[in-house]
Amino acid sequence: EWVARPPIAPTHLQFLEKLTGLTLGEDPKEGIFEKTRFLHLDMDFSLRFPDGWRLINDRDVVGAIEPSHKAFIALRIEGPGDDPQAMARKVIETELLQVRAKINSEISVQIGDYPGYRIEAHIPGSRTSVSMTFIAYQDYIFRVDTVAQSGQLNHYVGRGRATVRSFRPLTKKEKGLFELVQLEIAEARRGENLAQLSARTDNKLGLGMTAVLNDMFIDSRLKAGQPVKIGRGQPYDPAPEKSESAEGL
C-alpha cells in the first residue's frame, strides 16, 4: 500500500544544499591515472602501464588490457608483509594449487630499491599463462600479474616487466596532482552564462558536465540568484591509515 512520506527537503534549494560536499568524478582515495601512470597518494607509489592499452581503475582491479584482449596486466596489494618470496609461496600453495597451475620458473628480483620475487606459471584449465611479480614496499607486498593466452605470454612479458620496473614512490610534482572535487551550489548573476559563472567561481567541472548536472544548455542565460551546481576543488588529504587505502586494490 502506498503511503505518503515527507519530502527529503521542503524546497528545491534546501534539497540542493543537502547535496553539497558530494565527491564528483574520480575519488583520489582510489588512486588516479596521469596518462598511463597510476598514482596512489595514500600508499605513496606509482606504476606505468603500456601505451595504447585500455586502463582500468575500479574497486576490484587496477590495470590495463591489451587492445586485442590477448593479454592484461593487473596490480593488487596481496597483503601486509616484507618477504616477497614467502608471499609467492603462499600464492603457489593456495591460489595456483586450486587451479592446478604448473610452475615454470621462480626467481628473486630487485625492483629499484625494493626486493621482489617472480614466478611464471601455466594454467591448463583456463588455457592461460601468467607472470607474477611480488614487491615488498612499505610493509606491504604488491603483486603485478601479466596474463596472456597460452603460448602468447612471451609476446607480452617484456611489457609486463617494464611495468614492474616502473614501480616507485610518487614525486613531489605527482603528489600535487591529487585534488578532491566536491559539489557546491553557486548563485548566478543576472545574464551570465555557464562559461562566465564557471570562470568566476573556479568551477572544476567541464562546461558539458556542468550543463548536464544542472539540466540546462551550455549557452543558457542565467537569472540573478539562480542556484547552479558546480565542482569546488581542494587538495586531497590522504587517509591516516594505509590499511584502509589498501582495501581498494
Secondary structure, 3 states (H helix, E strand, C coil): CCCCCCCCCCCHHHHHHHHCCCECCCCHHHCEEECCEEEECCCCEEEECCCCCEEEECCCCEEEECCCCCEEEEEEEEEECCCHHHHHHHHHHHHHHHCCCEEEEEEEEEECCEEEEEEEEEEHHHCEEEEEEEEEECCEEEEEEEEEECCCHHHHHHHHHHHHHCCECCCHHHHCCCEEEEEEEEECCCCCCHHHHHHHHCCCCCHHHHHHHCCCCCCCCCCCCCEEEEEEEEECCCCCCHHHHHCCC
